[in-house]
Amino acid sequence: MRRLPVAIGLLSLAFSGLAFAGLAPGRTVTEPSRVTALGVTHRSVVYAVDATPDRSRCAYVRLWNTATRGLWSFGEQTTRICKEGPSTGSGISSVATSGRRVYWVTYVGGNIREYDLWTATPTRSTPRRLAEGSSDVDSGERPLVLGAGTPEGVPYAVGATITYVADDGRRLFRVSVGSSVRLLAAGIGPGAQRVVASLADGRVVVLSNTGSVIRTTEYEPETVTAVLLALPGAIVQTGADVRVGATTVALPTGSSLLDYRQGQLVYAKGSQVRARRVATSADTLVRTIPSMPGRQPLFSTDAWGSGWATGTSVSWRGGPLP
């Protein structure tokens, strides 16, 4: 019986090792309240920090340059309505970066929820509003969609109009695609392919760096749950299936596609972030990331490294996936 505590201690260590299997943090920063959104481009991590529980500080955005360790804050003046305690809440719903320029979408409740898209940089930190939209709070509509960025630029959409903005703030293109945008992402695809969008009418369109439609694929409306763009072309999730160019890969039921890297689909299944190789279906645990019920883990990766958030902590690890 005296040996039982030792055995329990060893078992506890074993389970602790399992919890942190895979990608280990290289650097970590901690915020005063919960992190609610996150994105990675090159070696920059952008994330949103929720208002403090007493609302002494409203939500804001951080840009973390993991190469120089520079850390900048933006946008608290765009969320100050939090101090009034809106009936259906307020905060920051999504973020993106092209490396130096950050973007964030704020929302404020009521029967009609109002959304605004803002941008800023470390050298021009005063927020500039780019777009706005509104919808019934119970409708589930997304009148303003912000897509993941690349070092070239970040896309956003209002209704059926997609705008692609360069890191220096220039508008690379603005084009109407004829149906409301549901999902959106930038990427480096074959040739001039730069932006992919899932539309309300079921189409998935791939646009060039000048806004020309390069490819259109038809799906049943409302069935696409994630879109990405990478060297194989458009990557589209419908149910458990993910189409990668001409190949279809099955993910476990209930999985959510997060990213694509090194020929692998990075996806969330519960609190686990995993990577499934397209060519062989070999599957690897990347990281276990606790998240709030009903929300997928906050994780993003690109060719330079990976970022993730747990509670009030944000971590970064350079290099390849495990």
Long-range contacts (C-beta under 8 A, 24 or more apart in sequence): 18-288, 19-288, 20-288, 21-285, 21-287, 21-288, 22-273, 22-284, 22-285, 22-286, 22-287, 22-288, 22-322, 23-286, 23-287, 23-306, 23-308, 23-317, 23-321, 23-322, 24-317, 25-315, 25-316, 25-317, 26-305, 26-315, 26-316, 26-317, 26-318, 27-66, 27-69, 27-315, 27-316, 27-317, 28-313, 28-314, 28-315, 28-316, 29-62, 29-64, 29-71, 29-313, 29-314, 30-312, 30-313, 30-314, 31-62, 31-312, 31-313, 31-314, 32-57, 32-312, 33-57, 33-312, 34-311, 34-312, 35-298, 35-309, 35-311, 35-312, 35-313, 35-314, 36-91, 36-92, 37-92, 37-93, 37-94, 37-95, 37-104, 37-298, 38-95, 38-298, 38-299, 38-300, 38-307, 38-308, 38-309, 38-314, 39-95, 39-96, 39-97, 39-148, 39-149, 39-300, 39-307, 40-300, 40-301, 40-302, 40-305, 40-306, 40-307, 41-96, 41-97, 41-98, 41-99, 41-148, 41-149, 41-150, 41-151, 41-302, 42-99, 42-151, 42-302, 42-304, 43-67, 43-304, 43-305, 43-318, 44-97, 44-99, 44-100, 45-97, 45-300, 45-307, 45-314, 45-316, 46-95, 46-96, 46-97, 46-102, 46-104, 47-95, 47-298, 47-307, 47-309, 47-314, 48-91, 48-92, 48-94, 48-95, 48-104, 50-91, 50-92, 51-79, 51-82, 51-90, 51-91, 55-82, 55-83, 55-85, 58-82, 58-83, 58-90, 59-90, 59-91, 59-92, 59-106, 60-92, 61-92, 61-95, 61-102, 61-104, 62-314, 63-97, 63-100, 63-102, 63-122, 64-314, 64-316, 66-305, 66-307, 66-316, 66-318, 70-122, 72-122, 72-125, 74-102, 74-104, 74-118, 74-120, 74-125, 74-127, 75-104, 75-106, 75-118, 75-120, 75-127, 77-127, 78-104, 78-106, 78-116, 78-118, 78-127, 79-106, 81-108, 86-110, 88-113, 88-137, 94-146, 95-146, 96-146, 96-147, 96-148, 96-149, 96-154, 97-149, 97-154, 98-149, 98-150, 98-151, 98-152, 98-153, 98-154, 98-165, 98-166, 98-167, 99-151, 99-167, 100-167, 101-154, 101-165, 101-167, 101-168, 101-169, 103-130, 103-146, 103-149, 103-154, 103-156, 103-165, 104-146, 105-144, 105-146, 109-137, 110-137, 111-136, 111-137, 112-136, 112-137, 113-137, 115-143, 115-144, 116-144, 117-144, 117-146, 117-156, 119-165, 119-169, 121-169, 130-156, 130-163, 130-165, 131-156, 131-158, 131-163, 132-158, 133-158, 133-159, 142-181, 142-182, 145-181, 145-182, 145-183, 145-184, 146-184, 147-183, 147-184, 147-185, 147-186, 147-195, 147-197, 148-185, 148-186, 148-187, 148-228, 148-300, 149-186, 150-186, 150-187, 150-188, 150-194, 152-186, 152-188, 152-194, 152-209, 153-186, 153-194, 154-186, 155-184, 155-185, 155-186, 155-195, 155-197, 156-184, 157-181, 157-184, 157-197, 160-199, 162-195, 162-197, 162-207, 162-211, 164-194, 164-195, 164-207, 164-209, 164-211, 172-209, 172-210, 172-211, 173-207, 173-209, 173-210, 173-211, 174-211, 175-207, 175-211, 177-203, 177-205, 177-207, 177-213, 179-203, 182-222, 182-224, 183-224, 183-225, 183-226, 183-227, 184-227, 185-227, 185-228, 185-229, 186-229, 187-228, 187-229, 187-230, 188-229, 188-230, 188-231, 189-229, 189-230, 189-231, 189-233, 189-234, 190-231, 190-232, 190-233, 193-229, 193-233, 193-234, 194-229, 195-229, 196-227, 196-228, 196-229, 196-234, 197-227, 198-224, 198-227, 198-236, 204-234, 204-236, 206-233, 206-234, 225-256, 225-257, 226-256, 226-257, 226-258, 228-257, 228-259, 228-260, 230-260, 232-278, 235-260, 235-265, 244-278, 247-278, 249-276, 249-278, 249-281, 250-281, 251-276, 256-296, 258-296, 258-297, 258-299, 258-300, 258-301, 259-299, 259-300, 259-301, 259-302, 261-301, 261-302, 261-303, 261-321, 262-320, 262-321, 264-321, 266-299, 266-301, 266-321, 268-296, 268-297, 268-299, 271-297, 272-297, 273-297, 273-299, 273-308, 275-321, 275-322, 284-321, 284-322, 285-322, 286-321, 286-322
